[in-house]
Amino acid sequence: AQSVAQPEDQVNVAEGNPLTVKCTYSVSGNPYLFWYVQYPNRGLQFLLKYITGDNLVKGSYGFEAEFNKSQTSFHLKKPSALVSDSALYFCAVMGGPYNFNKFYFGSGTKLNVKP
Amino acid sequence: NAGVMQNPRHLVRRRGQEARLRCSPMKGHSHVYWYRQLPEEGLKFMVYLQKENIIDESGMPKERFSAEFPKEGPSILRIQQVVRGDSAAYFCASSPRQGGGTGELFFGEGSRLTVL
C-alpha cells in the first residue's frame, strides 16, 4: 500500500535561514512524489514533483526537494526562508502512473517562518 | 483560464439537513476528484469521476454520501442527513485526463461545511 509520512507537525525557522520539511514514503514500484502548499482558507497549490530523472527537483517559489531512494525520503527544502512561506505543506504519493485516484497525502506540516 | 471553481465556499447546515457542494473543473478537464480535510488533518480521497461515470468511490462513506458529474454542469457532492462529524473542508480537484498534462492536480478553494 502507498503511504507518506510527515513526522513533524510543525517546523519553526527564522527568516533567512534554510528550511527543511521532511517526508518519507512507502510505495510498491517506482514512486511518484509531490509537494503541495496550502495557505489559510485556500486550496492546495502544486509546488513540485518527482517522477523520474535527477534526484534534486526544483519547483515554485524557490523550493526544491531531494529524492533519496535508499532512505525513501523526499524532503522539501529552501535555502533562505521568507515569512510569506508560512503555510501548511503536504507531501503526496501517487500510486503508480496515471492514478490520481490513488493520490495519498501526508498529514501536513505547518511551517512557521518568523521575522 | 478560470481555475477549479467550488461553491459555496462556506455552508452551514443543521443536523439532518442536506448539503450540496458544487465543483466546476478547469476548462478542458474531464476528471474530477473530491477530497475531505478534517481539522488538523490531511486530505482524504473520497471519489474520482469522469463525465457521467464514477470511476472510483472507494473513499466515500457507504451511507448518506453520493457524487455525480453529469454531462452538462458541475460535479456535485451530496451529503444527506448531515451529522456534526461531517463538518470539514471539501476540496475538488481536476486534471485534463488521467495522469495527463504536467502530472499534478489542480485544486479548488474548497467548501467548508459546518454542521450545527
Boltz contact constraints between the chains, C-beta under 6 A:
constraints:
  - contact:
      token1: [A, 42]
      token2: [B, 109]
      max_distance: 6.0
  - contact:
      token1: [A, 43]
      token2: [B, 91]
      max_distance: 6.0
  - contact:
      token1: [A, 43]
      token2: [B, 107]
      max_distance: 6.0
  - contact:
      token1: [A, 43]
      token2: [B, 108]
      max_distance: 6.0
  - contact:
      token1: [A, 43]
      token2: [B, 109]
      max_distance: 6.0
  - contact:
      token1: [A, 43]
      token2: [B, 110]
      max_distance: 6.0
  - contact:
      token1: [A, 44]
      token2: [B, 107]
      max_distance: 6.0
  - contact:
      token1: [A, 46]
      token2: [B, 104]
      max_distance: 6.0
  - contact:
      token1: [A, 49]
      token2: [B, 103]
      max_distance: 6.0
  - contact:
      token1: [A, 97]
      token2: [B, 99]
      max_distance: 6.0
  - contact:
      token1: [A, 98]
      token2: [B, 98]
      max_distance: 6.0
  - contact:
      token1: [A, 98]
      token2: [B, 99]
      max_distance: 6.0
  - contact:
      token1: [A, 100]
      token2: [B, 95]
      max_distance: 6.0
  - contact:
      token1: [A, 100]
      token2: [B, 105]
      max_distance: 6.0
  - contact:
      token1: [A, 101]
      token2: [B, 48]
      max_distance: 6.0
  - contact:
      token1: [A, 101]
      token2: [B, 56]
      max_distance: 6.0
  - contact:
      token1: [A, 105]
      token2: [B, 42]
      max_distance: 6.0
  - contact:
      token1: [A, 105]
      token2: [B, 43]
      max_distance: 6.0
  - contact:
      token1: [A, 106]
      token2: [B, 42]
      max_distance: 6.0
  - contact:
      token1: [A, 107]
      token2: [B, 42]
      max_distance: 6.0
  - contact:
      token1: [A, 108]
      token2: [B, 42]
      max_distance: 6.0
